Amino acid sequence: MRDTDQVIAVIGAGRMGNGIAQVFAYAGYRVHLVDVKDRSPEEGDRVLADSSDQIERNLQALATFGVLEHSEIPPIKQRIRYFCSSQFEEALQSALVVFEAVPEVLEAKEKVFGRISEVVSPEAILASTTSTFLVGTLAGYVKRPERFLNTHWLNPAYLIPLVEVSPSEVTSTDTLQGMMKLLEAVGKIPVQCAASPGFIVPRIQALAMNEAARMAEEGVASPEDIDKACRVGFGLRFAILGLLEFIDWGGGDILYYASHYLEDSLQSDRFAPPRVISENMEKGHIGIKSGQGFYDYSQTDISAYQQETIKKFVDLLSHLGLLAQPHKGIRNEV
């Protein structure tokens, strides 16, 4: 799905809609950005002008950082056309893919998908960007729901590579594959996940953010030190290793025992290890050192894998200016 002569329509001219429109225009697609809310002509013009200004500021920032040339900005912006609600049908008639990015109000999404279904081509792929509602619920508002799925983008959408893609039970294989290929074509990294509350990243980060807030509340450390620990410890490690990969790297047995210690010491079952960790302990599947954990390492050159991973850490720390340098000579001070 790399026909840049086709149109990508984005419904909703807020922060998410603007970001998605920018992604596709940047990648060479023609984009129709639609403000679907009924407004006065003057208010509608102002909202769309604000969208254009926001995209302009984003692109200017990228140019300042050396990502693109300032001369490349006008052609990118020219690929985006702006439409008000009264131009809805005109905006969608030629759309290859439609992304819904209206506010997280179920009634609003039901209304907009009803309008989309009436005017869009039967072959067009339809996607929500909801971070709240399950894809199966929204599929009920769409004609031909086999061409519908959810694409959960992370803000800022024009920068963060990840897009979590959730098909419904009736989403066709062609629709899923087509969306994955389209996202990859514009430089995104899509992952497929089941229709589950919180998807992947929001579910994990909700736990982490709540625990950080609890530590601040309990006086475990200052907010500044908690955030510093997250930036230069927690965040750095998981920029290189995925969470499950990290369990295998250190050993599932360590997590098993640490979880029980925290559960007992803090008297909270929120730290209890999930069943899969206990089952892996029983099977001896504790990660790299046993050859099996969440991943199978039986065919992996462990030494090469570990060396490559450490190099990634060194490169990242060097880039951030956090890599310690050796001292020349002998320190006499204590």
Residue frames as qw, qx, qy, qz and C-alpha x, y, z in Angstrom:
[[0.000, 0.889, 0.457, 0.000, 0.00, 0.00, 0.00],
 [0.443, -0.433, 0.097, 0.779, 2.54, 2.56, -1.15],
 [0.279, 0.587, 0.502, 0.571, 0.47, 4.48, -3.71],
 [0.234, -0.376, -0.293, 0.847, 1.13, 8.04, -2.59],
 [0.136, -0.185, -0.412, -0.882, -1.34, 9.34, -5.18],
 [0.445, -0.543, -0.692, -0.169, -4.10, 7.97, -2.97],
 [0.209, -0.645, 0.147, -0.720, -5.50, 10.00, -0.09],
 [0.412, -0.220, -0.767, 0.441, -5.14, 9.35, 3.63],
 [0.304, -0.676, -0.211, -0.637, -8.03, 10.97, 5.50],
 [0.331, -0.082, -0.685, 0.644, -7.72, 11.95, 9.16],
 [0.339, -0.686, -0.448, -0.462, -10.92, 12.79, 11.01],
 [0.591, -0.752, -0.207, 0.204, -10.27, 15.11, 13.92],
 [0.441, 0.711, -0.140, 0.530, -8.02, 18.18, 13.91],
 [0.579, -0.802, 0.129, -0.070, -6.69, 17.90, 17.44],
 [0.238, -0.740, 0.620, 0.106, -3.19, 16.99, 18.60],
 [0.647, -0.072, 0.751, 0.110, -3.43, 13.33, 17.54],
 [0.650, 0.654, 0.388, 0.007, -5.06, 14.07, 14.18],
 [0.195, 0.940, -0.258, -0.108, -2.51, 16.76, 13.39],
 [0.389, -0.578, 0.704, 0.136, 0.35, 14.41, 14.25],
 [0.693, 0.181, 0.690, 0.103, -0.99, 11.59, 12.05],
 [0.522, 0.835, 0.167, -0.046, -1.59, 13.98, 9.16],
 [0.021, -0.878, 0.457, 0.139, 2.00, 15.19, 9.48],
 [0.603, -0.286, 0.732, 0.141, 3.36, 11.63, 9.44],
 [0.683, 0.419, 0.582, 0.140, 1.70, 10.78, 6.12],
 [0.352, 0.936, 0.001, -0.033, 2.43, 14.11, 4.45],
 [0.284, -0.763, 0.559, 0.161, 6.06, 13.78, 5.53],
 [0.590, -0.113, 0.777, 0.188, 6.14, 10.33, 3.89],
 [0.025, -0.149, 0.625, 0.766, 4.80, 11.69, 0.60],
 [0.065, 0.488, 0.866, 0.090, 1.08, 10.94, 0.86],
 [0.196, -0.398, -0.209, -0.871, -1.74, 13.33, 0.10],
 [0.183, -0.286, -0.797, 0.499, -3.67, 13.95, 3.29],
 [0.283, -0.577, -0.337, -0.688, -7.16, 15.27, 3.96],
 [0.219, -0.110, -0.689, 0.682, -7.45, 16.57, 7.53],
 [0.306, -0.546, -0.537, -0.566, -11.07, 17.03, 8.59],
 [0.109, -0.050, 0.561, -0.819, -12.46, 19.02, 11.52],
 [0.215, -0.336, -0.872, -0.283, -15.66, 17.05, 12.02],
 [0.098, -0.507, -0.624, 0.586, -17.24, 19.26, 14.70],
 [0.138, 0.775, 0.487, 0.378, -20.05, 21.57, 13.60],
 [0.355, -0.464, -0.167, 0.794, -18.84, 25.17, 14.02],
 [0.286, 0.892, 0.124, -0.328, -19.46, 28.61, 12.66],
 [0.744, 0.598, -0.017, 0.298, -17.42, 29.36, 9.51],
 [0.048, 0.862, -0.362, 0.351, -15.19, 31.71, 11.48],
 [0.659, -0.535, 0.497, -0.181, -14.56, 29.21, 14.26],
 [0.948, 0.183, 0.243, 0.093, -13.96, 26.41, 11.75],
 [0.551, 0.748, -0.180, 0.322, -11.38, 28.50, 9.91],
 [0.229, -0.802, 0.457, -0.309, -9.63, 29.27, 13.18],
 [0.850, -0.294, 0.429, -0.085, -9.42, 25.60, 14.23],
 [0.887, 0.370, 0.154, 0.229, -8.01, 24.51, 10.88],
 [0.294, 0.847, -0.270, 0.352, -5.57, 27.45, 10.86],
 [0.516, -0.677, 0.477, -0.218, -4.40, 26.35, 14.33],
 [0.943, -0.004, 0.325, 0.072, -3.84, 22.83, 12.98],
 [0.688, 0.649, -0.032, 0.324, -1.78, 24.17, 10.11],
 [0.039, -0.865, 0.364, -0.342, 0.24, 26.34, 12.47],
 [0.752, -0.485, 0.432, -0.112, 0.93, 23.40, 14.81],
 [0.920, 0.228, 0.227, 0.222, 2.19, 21.23, 11.96],
 [0.415, 0.821, -0.153, 0.362, 4.33, 24.15, 10.76],
 [0.338, -0.794, 0.432, -0.263, 5.90, 24.51, 14.21],
 [0.901, -0.212, 0.378, 0.026, 6.59, 20.77, 14.41],
 [0.817, 0.468, 0.121, 0.313, 8.29, 20.76, 11.02],
 [0.168, 0.886, -0.249, 0.354, 10.29, 23.90, 11.80],
 [0.606, -0.648, 0.441, -0.136, 11.55, 22.26, 14.99],
 [0.928, 0.048, 0.326, 0.175, 12.62, 19.15, 13.05],
 [0.596, 0.713, -0.025, 0.368, 14.45, 21.37, 10.57],
 [0.183, -0.876, 0.342, -0.285, 16.18, 23.21, 13.40],
 [0.745, -0.441, 0.499, -0.042, 17.33, 19.84, 14.76],
 [0.032, 0.540, -0.736, -0.407, 18.73, 18.88, 11.35],
 [0.593, 0.163, 0.780, -0.119, 16.15, 16.20, 10.53],
 [0.522, 0.611, 0.519, 0.290, 15.11, 17.91, 7.29],
 [0.300, 0.083, 0.143, 0.940, 15.89, 21.04, 5.32],
 [0.189, 0.477, 0.364, -0.777, 13.75, 24.14, 5.81],
 [0.307, 0.302, -0.472, -0.769, 13.17, 24.10, 2.05],
 [0.209, -0.108, -0.953, -0.189, 11.41, 20.73, 2.42],
 [0.132, 0.309, 0.684, -0.647, 8.70, 22.11, 4.67],
 [0.442, 0.341, -0.047, -0.829, 6.48, 23.84, 2.06],
 [0.488, 0.134, -0.738, -0.446, 6.11, 20.68, -0.12],
 [0.177, -0.152, -0.926, 0.298, 5.19, 18.63, 2.96],
 [0.203, 0.357, 0.481, -0.775, 2.57, 21.14, 4.05],
 [0.424, 0.288, -0.338, -0.790, 1.16, 21.39, 0.55],
 [0.317, -0.022, -0.926, -0.204, 0.27, 17.70, 0.67],
 [0.049, -0.386, -0.797, 0.462, -2.25, 18.43, 3.45],
 [0.205, -0.403, -0.376, -0.809, -5.69, 19.82, 2.60],
 [0.046, 0.119, 0.682, -0.720, -7.98, 21.04, 5.36],
 [0.311, -0.375, -0.661, -0.571, -11.73, 20.43, 5.44],
 [0.346, -0.158, 0.448, -0.809, -14.54, 21.54, 7.72],
 [0.421, 0.140, 0.844, -0.301, -17.50, 19.37, 8.70],
 [0.603, 0.585, 0.197, -0.506, -19.67, 20.56, 5.81],
 [0.468, 0.636, -0.543, -0.286, -17.00, 19.24, 3.39],
 [0.629, -0.319, 0.692, -0.156, -16.95, 15.79, 4.96],
 [0.859, 0.351, 0.366, -0.064, -18.14, 13.89, 1.89],
 [0.514, 0.823, -0.235, 0.053, -15.70, 15.68, -0.43],
 [0.175, -0.740, 0.636, -0.132, -12.82, 14.92, 1.93],
 [0.616, -0.240, 0.737, -0.141, -13.49, 11.19, 2.13],
 [0.823, 0.457, 0.062, -0.331, -14.59, 10.21, -1.37],
 [0.681, 0.594, -0.423, 0.068, -11.07, 9.43, -2.62],
 [0.371, -0.682, 0.575, -0.259, -9.64, 8.17, 0.68],
 [0.621, 0.261, -0.739, 0.002, -7.57, 4.98, 0.69],
 [0.502, -0.248, -0.713, 0.422, -7.46, 4.85, 4.50],
 [0.280, -0.736, -0.101, -0.608, -9.42, 6.79, 7.11],
 [0.431, -0.058, -0.670, 0.602, -8.10, 7.38, 10.62],
 [0.379, -0.787, -0.344, -0.345, -10.66, 8.51, 13.21],
 [0.479, 0.022, -0.455, 0.750, -9.10, 10.76, 15.86],
 [0.314, -0.664, -0.181, -0.654, -12.06, 12.46, 17.54],
 [0.257, -0.507, 0.559, -0.604, -12.33, 12.91, 21.34],
 [0.217, 0.028, -0.967, 0.133, -12.69, 9.84, 23.57],
 [0.505, 0.131, 0.401, -0.753, -16.48, 10.02, 23.79],
 [0.366, 0.119, 0.912, 0.140, -18.27, 6.88, 22.65],
 [0.413, 0.720, 0.494, -0.259, -21.27, 8.75, 21.26],
 [0.166, 0.817, -0.289, -0.471, -18.97, 10.97, 19.20],
 [0.156, -0.346, 0.860, 0.342, -17.19, 7.96, 17.73],
 [0.421, 0.382, 0.821, -0.056, -20.46, 6.22, 16.94],
 [0.358, 0.827, 0.220, -0.374, -21.70, 9.31, 15.12],
 [0.101, 0.744, -0.487, -0.446, -18.53, 9.85, 13.11],
 [0.255, -0.158, 0.919, 0.255, -18.21, 6.20, 12.03],
 [0.464, 0.575, 0.649, -0.184, -21.80, 6.33, 10.87],
 [0.308, 0.868, -0.068, -0.384, -20.92, 9.31, 8.67],
 [0.112, -0.559, 0.740, 0.357, -17.70, 7.71, 7.44],
 [0.439, 0.102, 0.890, 0.067, -19.47, 4.47, 6.48],
 [0.483, 0.704, 0.440, -0.279, -21.98, 6.37, 4.37],
 [0.354, 0.896, -0.126, -0.238, -19.50, 8.21, 2.14],
 [0.230, -0.639, 0.691, 0.248, -16.21, 6.31, 2.04],
 [0.574, 0.357, -0.645, -0.356, -15.25, 3.79, -0.64],
 [0.942, -0.230, -0.013, -0.244, -16.22, 0.17, 0.19],
 [0.863, 0.232, -0.297, 0.338, -12.55, -0.80, -0.28],
 [0.062, 0.739, -0.358, 0.567, -11.17, 1.80, 2.14],
 [0.587, -0.167, -0.672, 0.418, -9.57, 0.69, 5.41],
 [0.334, -0.785, -0.068, -0.517, -11.08, 2.34, 8.48],
 [0.616, -0.039, -0.582, 0.530, -9.17, 2.75, 11.73],
 [0.404, -0.890, -0.137, -0.158, -9.82, 4.30, 15.09],
 [0.424, 0.477, -0.501, 0.585, -7.02, 5.76, 17.18],
 [0.621, -0.674, -0.074, -0.393, -8.83, 5.26, 20.47],
 [0.254, 0.383, -0.758, 0.463, -6.85, 4.73, 23.65],
 [0.428, -0.159, 0.518, -0.723, -10.00, 3.88, 25.60],
 [0.812, 0.155, 0.204, -0.525, -12.54, 1.73, 23.77],
 [0.575, -0.138, 0.785, 0.184, -12.18, -1.84, 22.56],
 [0.107, 0.235, -0.630, -0.732, -12.10, -2.43, 18.82],
 [0.025, -0.315, -0.938, -0.141, -15.02, -4.85, 19.00],
 [0.066, 0.667, 0.520, -0.530, -17.25, -2.13, 20.40],
 [0.126, 0.610, -0.196, -0.758, -16.35, 0.36, 17.70],
 [0.062, -0.059, 0.863, 0.498, -16.62, -2.25, 14.93],
 [0.157, 0.530, 0.820, -0.146, -20.34, -2.33, 15.61],
 [0.156, 0.776, 0.175, -0.586, -20.61, 1.24, 14.30],
 [0.008, 0.521, -0.589, -0.618, -18.97, 0.46, 10.95],
 [0.858, 0.396, 0.063, -0.321, -20.48, -0.90, 7.76],
 [0.850, 0.386, -0.320, 0.160, -18.38, -3.85, 6.55],
 [0.516, -0.803, 0.289, -0.081, -16.49, -4.18, 9.88],
 [0.931, -0.002, 0.172, 0.321, -14.04, -6.62, 8.27],
 [0.540, 0.574, -0.005, 0.616, -12.20, -3.54, 6.97],
 [0.281, -0.855, 0.090, -0.427, -11.97, -1.95, 10.43],
 [0.771, -0.160, -0.432, 0.440, -9.32, -2.11, 13.19],
 [0.327, -0.942, -0.038, 0.065, -7.76, 0.05, 15.88],
 [0.665, 0.374, -0.208, 0.612, -4.40, 1.80, 15.60],
 [0.488, -0.845, -0.161, 0.147, -3.23, 3.20, 18.92],
 [0.511, 0.601, -0.174, 0.590, -0.59, 5.89, 18.30],
 [0.578, -0.559, -0.310, 0.507, 1.54, 7.33, 21.09],
 [0.117, 0.980, 0.060, 0.148, 1.95, 11.09, 21.41],
 [0.345, 0.630, -0.125, -0.684, 3.70, 12.88, 19.88],
 [0.861, 0.308, 0.395, -0.086, 2.49, 10.79, 16.95],
 [0.585, 0.791, -0.180, 0.023, 4.89, 12.35, 14.47],
 [0.038, 0.725, -0.662, 0.185, 7.90, 11.28, 16.59],
 [0.582, -0.286, 0.719, -0.249, 7.13, 8.08, 18.51],
 [0.235, 0.274, -0.814, -0.455, 7.68, 5.07, 16.19],
 [0.096, 0.130, 0.973, -0.164, 5.33, 2.62, 17.92],
 [0.572, -0.048, -0.150, -0.805, 1.74, 2.03, 16.79],
 [0.295, -0.011, 0.917, -0.270, -0.27, -0.68, 18.59],
 [0.466, 0.073, -0.516, -0.715, -2.61, -2.37, 16.11],
 [0.368, 0.059, 0.831, -0.413, -5.67, -4.23, 17.38],
 [0.347, -0.072, -0.684, -0.638, -7.87, -6.15, 14.94],
 [0.673, -0.117, 0.339, -0.647, -11.35, -7.25, 15.94],
 [0.613, -0.017, 0.789, -0.051, -12.62, -10.81, 15.62],
 [0.660, 0.601, 0.449, -0.030, -13.99, -9.97, 12.16],
 [0.079, 0.840, -0.349, -0.409, -11.10, -7.87, 10.81],
 [0.915, 0.404, -0.016, 0.011, -9.91, -9.44, 7.58],
 [0.786, -0.258, 0.220, 0.517, -6.34, -10.63, 7.11],
 [0.480, 0.527, 0.271, 0.647, -5.98, -8.29, 4.13],
 [0.174, -0.922, -0.110, -0.328, -7.03, -5.32, 6.25],
 [0.696, -0.678, 0.135, 0.192, -4.56, -6.17, 9.02],
 [0.751, -0.017, 0.301, 0.588, -1.68, -6.82, 6.64],
 [0.325, 0.716, 0.270, 0.555, -2.48, -3.72, 4.62],
 [0.313, -0.933, -0.014, -0.175, -2.40, -1.52, 7.71],
 [0.763, -0.500, 0.217, 0.348, 0.83, -3.04, 9.01],
 [0.659, 0.248, 0.326, 0.631, 2.52, -2.46, 5.64],
 [0.110, 0.862, 0.212, 0.447, 1.21, 1.10, 5.42],
 [0.494, -0.867, 0.068, 0.013, 2.54, 1.98, 8.87],
 [0.773, -0.270, 0.303, 0.488, 5.91, 0.43, 8.09],
 [0.535, 0.542, 0.325, 0.560, 6.03, 2.39, 4.83],
 [0.024, -0.901, -0.042, -0.432, 5.81, 5.69, 6.71],
 [0.311, 0.507, -0.579, 0.558, 8.54, 4.72, 9.18],
 [0.627, -0.474, 0.280, -0.551, 6.40, 3.45, 12.04],
 [0.187, 0.206, -0.952, 0.128, 6.96, 0.22, 13.98],
 [0.706, -0.250, -0.112, -0.653, 3.58, -1.49, 14.34],
 [0.000, 0.131, -0.959, 0.251, 2.92, -4.27, 16.83],
 [0.557, -0.292, -0.559, -0.541, -0.20, -6.41, 16.92],
 [0.057, -0.074, 0.786, -0.611, -2.08, -6.84, 20.19],
 [0.140, -0.467, -0.868, -0.095, -5.40, -8.31, 21.24],
 [0.258, -0.641, -0.208, -0.692, -8.38, -6.15, 22.07],
 [0.622, -0.389, -0.555, 0.392, -7.50, -5.66, 25.73],
 [0.200, -0.967, -0.151, -0.052, -7.97, -2.63, 28.03],
 [0.395, -0.825, 0.294, 0.276, -4.83, -0.52, 28.03],
 [0.724, 0.629, -0.281, 0.021, -3.25, -2.24, 25.03],
 [0.841, 0.036, -0.305, 0.445, 0.48, -2.78, 25.77],
 [0.371, 0.308, -0.261, 0.836, 2.26, 0.46, 26.62],
 [0.354, -0.552, 0.042, -0.754, -0.53, 2.27, 28.53],
 [0.868, -0.401, -0.247, -0.159, -1.15, -0.81, 30.67],
 [0.778, -0.024, -0.304, 0.550, 2.52, -1.12, 31.60],
 [0.240, 0.369, -0.171, 0.882, 3.10, 2.58, 32.11],
 [0.524, -0.627, -0.164, -0.552, -0.02, 2.95, 34.30],
 [0.869, -0.395, -0.249, 0.162, 1.51, 0.51, 36.79],
 [0.640, 0.098, -0.165, 0.744, 4.92, 2.20, 36.67],
 [0.002, -0.526, -0.014, -0.850, 3.52, 5.73, 37.02],
 [0.660, -0.623, -0.199, -0.369, 1.25, 4.77, 39.90],
 [0.855, -0.286, -0.238, 0.362, 4.15, 3.09, 41.71],
 [0.425, 0.282, -0.117, 0.852, 6.32, 6.19, 41.23],
 [0.300, -0.614, -0.093, -0.724, 3.52, 8.32, 42.67],
 [0.816, -0.511, -0.262, -0.063, 3.19, 5.96, 45.66],
 [0.745, -0.058, -0.235, 0.622, 6.92, 6.23, 46.37],
 [0.124, 0.432, -0.053, 0.891, 6.71, 10.02, 46.33],
 [0.572, -0.593, -0.204, -0.528, 3.65, 9.86, 48.60],
 [0.878, -0.399, -0.233, 0.123, 5.42, 7.53, 51.03],
 [0.192, -0.927, 0.322, 0.014, 8.56, 9.66, 51.09],
 [0.937, -0.017, 0.202, 0.284, 10.76, 6.90, 49.69],
 [0.503, -0.051, 0.234, 0.830, 12.59, 9.55, 47.66],
 [0.152, 0.567, 0.082, -0.805, 11.99, 13.04, 46.35],
 [0.698, 0.630, 0.284, -0.189, 10.13, 13.45, 43.05],
 [0.281, 0.842, -0.426, -0.177, 13.37, 14.72, 41.54],
 [0.213, -0.469, 0.856, 0.030, 15.34, 11.63, 42.58],
 [0.684, 0.246, 0.665, -0.172, 12.57, 9.25, 41.55],
 [0.629, 0.753, 0.069, -0.180, 12.53, 10.80, 38.09],
 [0.094, 0.769, -0.621, -0.119, 16.32, 10.83, 37.89],
 [0.476, -0.218, 0.850, -0.049, 16.36, 7.12, 38.75],
 [0.712, 0.480, 0.482, -0.174, 13.78, 6.45, 36.05],
 [0.466, 0.844, -0.184, -0.190, 15.68, 8.41, 33.39],
 [0.204, 0.710, -0.674, 0.006, 19.18, 7.05, 33.97],
 [0.303, -0.228, 0.908, -0.177, 18.29, 3.58, 35.27],
 [0.577, 0.351, 0.681, -0.283, 14.84, 2.25, 34.45],
 [0.560, 0.746, 0.071, -0.353, 14.36, 4.05, 31.13],
 [0.134, 0.697, -0.653, -0.267, 17.86, 3.44, 29.80],
 [0.338, -0.170, 0.925, 0.012, 17.69, -0.30, 30.30],
 [0.526, 0.445, 0.707, -0.161, 14.31, -0.68, 28.65],
 [0.395, 0.771, -0.195, -0.459, 15.33, 1.43, 25.69],
 [0.167, 0.509, -0.815, -0.220, 17.62, -1.50, 24.81],
 [0.094, -0.039, -0.994, 0.040, 15.95, -4.58, 26.28],
 [0.542, -0.385, -0.397, -0.633, 12.23, -5.32, 26.24],
 [0.550, -0.493, 0.400, -0.542, 10.69, -6.12, 29.61],
 [0.980, -0.059, 0.118, -0.149, 10.34, -9.84, 28.94],
 [0.740, 0.492, -0.314, 0.334, 13.79, -9.96, 27.35],
 [0.036, -0.670, 0.485, -0.561, 15.14, -8.25, 30.49],
 [0.821, -0.353, 0.288, -0.342, 13.57, -10.96, 32.68],
 [0.972, 0.195, -0.042, 0.124, 15.38, -13.60, 30.61],
 [0.435, 0.687, -0.365, 0.454, 18.61, -11.57, 30.68],
 [0.204, -0.588, 0.545, -0.562, 18.74, -11.31, 34.47],
 [0.213, -0.011, -0.968, 0.129, 16.89, -14.53, 35.23],
 [0.530, -0.455, -0.407, -0.588, 13.25, -15.25, 35.92],
 [0.670, -0.349, -0.585, 0.296, 14.29, -16.75, 39.26],
 [0.267, -0.024, -0.274, 0.924, 15.53, -13.34, 40.42],
 [0.340, -0.271, -0.206, -0.877, 12.19, -11.77, 39.56],
 [0.672, -0.362, -0.617, -0.191, 10.36, -14.63, 41.30],
 [0.582, -0.321, -0.521, 0.535, 12.21, -14.20, 44.58],
 [0.128, 0.035, -0.101, 0.986, 12.27, -10.39, 44.41],
 [0.412, -0.368, -0.404, -0.729, 8.52, -10.30, 43.79],
 [0.678, -0.461, -0.573, 0.013, 7.77, -12.45, 46.82],
 [0.464, -0.177, -0.370, 0.785, 10.11, -10.33, 48.96],
 [0.077, -0.151, -0.072, -0.983, 8.36, -7.12, 47.91],
 [0.548, -0.414, -0.545, -0.481, 4.94, -8.71, 48.36],
 [0.664, -0.430, -0.546, 0.276, 5.81, -9.73, 51.93],
 [0.408, -0.137, -0.245, 0.869, 7.76, -6.61, 52.90],
 [0.136, -0.070, -0.108, -0.982, 5.28, -4.10, 51.51],
 [0.272, 0.297, 0.816, -0.414, 2.30, -6.30, 52.38],
 [0.508, 0.528, -0.015, -0.681, 0.72, -5.85, 48.96],
 [0.739, 0.153, 0.646, 0.115, -0.27, -8.51, 46.48],
 [0.498, 0.842, -0.033, -0.203, 0.35, -6.08, 43.62],
 [0.038, 0.730, -0.671, -0.124, 3.95, -7.35, 43.71],
 [0.774, -0.080, 0.622, -0.093, 3.02, -11.04, 43.57],
 [0.053, -0.320, 0.745, 0.582, 4.56, -12.76, 40.53],
 [0.729, 0.228, -0.131, -0.632, 2.09, -13.78, 37.82],
 [0.927, -0.054, 0.344, -0.141, 1.40, -17.46, 37.24],
 [0.800, 0.568, -0.158, 0.111, 3.67, -17.64, 34.20],
 [0.093, 0.742, -0.578, 0.326, 6.71, -16.68, 36.30],
 [0.637, -0.358, 0.603, -0.320, 5.93, -19.41, 38.84],
 [0.936, 0.271, 0.194, -0.109, 5.34, -21.96, 36.07],
 [0.582, 0.707, -0.357, 0.183, 8.63, -21.06, 34.40],
 [0.244, -0.641, 0.650, -0.328, 10.38, -21.56, 37.74],
 [0.832, -0.105, 0.485, -0.248, 8.88, -25.03, 38.06],
 [0.877, 0.473, 0.078, 0.037, 9.99, -25.91, 34.53],
 [0.669, -0.369, 0.246, 0.596, 13.47, -24.44, 34.99],
 [0.440, 0.612, 0.361, 0.549, 12.80, -21.94, 32.18],
 [0.347, -0.805, -0.210, 0.433, 14.48, -18.97, 33.81],
 [0.212, 0.936, -0.111, -0.258, 16.10, -17.32, 30.81],
 [0.466, 0.735, -0.492, -0.027, 19.51, -17.15, 29.17],
 [0.163, -0.540, 0.800, -0.204, 21.28, -19.24, 31.78],
 [0.634, 0.042, 0.741, -0.219, 18.87, -22.15, 31.27],
 [0.146, -0.041, 0.767, 0.623, 18.51, -21.71, 27.50],
 [0.167, -0.515, -0.717, -0.439, 14.77, -21.08, 27.73],
 [0.014, 0.300, 0.485, -0.822, 12.60, -18.37, 29.22],
 [0.483, 0.642, 0.280, -0.526, 10.06, -16.22, 27.41],
 [0.539, 0.686, -0.396, -0.287, 12.39, -16.74, 24.44],
 [0.981, -0.015, 0.142, 0.131, 14.14, -19.87, 23.19],
 [0.039, -0.878, 0.449, 0.160, 17.94, -19.42, 23.30],
 [0.873, -0.110, 0.459, 0.125, 18.85, -22.93, 22.13],
 [0.719, 0.469, 0.281, 0.429, 19.99, -21.63, 18.73],
 [0.024, 0.989, -0.028, 0.146, 21.41, -18.33, 19.99],
 [0.646, 0.255, -0.340, 0.634, 25.09, -17.46, 20.22],
 [0.451, -0.807, -0.356, 0.134, 24.77, -16.15, 23.78],
 [0.543, -0.393, 0.048, 0.741, 28.19, -14.52, 23.86],
 [0.222, 0.241, 0.419, 0.846, 27.53, -12.60, 20.64],
 [0.241, -0.732, -0.539, -0.340, 24.05, -11.61, 21.80],
 [0.517, -0.734, -0.255, 0.359, 25.37, -10.29, 25.11],
 [0.469, -0.205, 0.194, 0.837, 28.20, -8.42, 23.39],
 [0.082, 0.457, 0.504, 0.728, 25.81, -6.80, 20.91],
 [0.357, -0.798, -0.472, -0.115, 23.48, -5.74, 23.74],
 [0.539, -0.596, -0.104, 0.585, 26.28, -4.19, 25.78],
 [0.354, 0.074, 0.335, 0.870, 27.41, -2.27, 22.69],
 [0.105, -0.685, -0.514, -0.506, 23.92, -0.81, 22.37],
 [0.490, -0.791, -0.297, 0.215, 24.12, 0.37, 25.98],
 [0.534, -0.330, 0.127, 0.768, 27.57, 1.90, 25.37],
 [0.210, 0.343, 0.460, 0.792, 26.33, 3.68, 22.22],
 [0.253, -0.786, -0.476, -0.302, 23.24, 5.05, 23.99],
 [0.555, -0.711, -0.178, 0.394, 25.17, 6.19, 27.06],
 [0.479, -0.107, 0.245, 0.836, 27.79, 7.84, 24.86],
 [0.063, 0.552, 0.495, 0.668, 25.08, 9.65, 22.88],
 [0.396, -0.826, -0.359, -0.182, 23.51, 10.93, 26.11],
 [0.175, 0.700, -0.405, 0.562, 26.86, 11.94, 27.58],
 [0.734, -0.544, 0.183, -0.363, 26.45, 9.51, 30.48],
 [0.945, 0.105, -0.246, 0.191, 29.28, 7.08, 29.79],
 [0.537, -0.798, 0.214, 0.172, 31.97, 7.25, 32.47],
 [0.606, 0.694, -0.347, 0.174, 35.51, 7.84, 31.20],
 [0.857, -0.215, -0.268, 0.383, 38.62, 6.22, 32.73],
 [0.247, -0.958, 0.132, 0.066, 40.75, 8.42, 34.95],
 [0.712, 0.514, -0.312, 0.362, 44.37, 8.86, 33.90],
 [0.138, 0.517, -0.574, 0.620, 46.70, 8.35, 36.82],
 [0.464, -0.303, -0.786, 0.275, 46.02, 7.56, 40.47],
 [0.319, -0.763, -0.153, -0.541, 43.60, 9.42, 42.72],
 [0.362, 0.152, -0.662, 0.638, 45.03, 10.32, 46.10],
 [0.362, -0.237, 0.258, -0.863, 41.94, 11.96, 47.59],
 [0.067, -0.223, -0.961, 0.153, 39.42, 9.92, 49.59]]
